[in-house]
Amino acid sequence: MTTPNELRLLPWSGPGDKPCYLSTDDPEGYMSRLADNIEAVQLDTAKALLGEASETVDNQDTSLDEMRYLVTELTGALRDICRVATSRGRLRATSYPIESTY
């Protein structure tokens, strides 16, 4: 039986915003590569939004609507990045198991 730590958390969610997982022995398979590519896009989007946020916050003429839009976009990007970090942390834990010293 595959445990949750052996599954890869995918960078998208399923119905009801539930997490999607991939069970595979092939890290170079189609779904693994698709997930890698989507994660790369999500990271690039977050970097771009971070730059935009810095400019927007520094601009005294930014409207409340513009600020709300930016916060909405940043919230989505942060959610994506947290999912990527969780997924990569799990992958690393299964790829490089830490031996207990107890």
Secondary structure as the mmCIF struct_conf table of DSSP 4:
data_model
#
loop_
_struct_conf.conf_type_id
_struct_conf.id
_struct_conf.beg_label_comp_id
_struct_conf.beg_label_asym_id
_struct_conf.beg_label_seq_id
_struct_conf.end_label_comp_id
_struct_conf.end_label_asym_id
_struct_conf.end_label_seq_id
HELX_RH_3T_P HELX_RH_3T_P1 PRO A 4 GLU A 6
BEND BEND1 LEU A 7 LEU A 7
STRN STRN1 ARG A 8 SER A 13
HELX_RH_3T_P HELX_RH_3T_P2 PRO A 15 ASP A 17
STRN STRN2 PRO A 19 LEU A 22
BEND BEND2 ASP A 25 ASP A 25
TURN_TY1_P TURN_TY1_P1 PRO A 27 GLU A 28
BEND BEND3 GLY A 29 GLY A 29
HELX_RH_AL_P HELX_RH_AL_P1 TYR A 30 ASP A 58
TURN_TY1_P TURN_TY1_P2 GLN A 60 ASP A 61
HELX_RH_AL_P HELX_RH_AL_P2 LEU A 64 SER A 95
BEND BEND4 TYR A 96 TYR A 96
HELX_LH_PP_P HELX_LH_PP_P1 PRO A 97 SER A 100
#
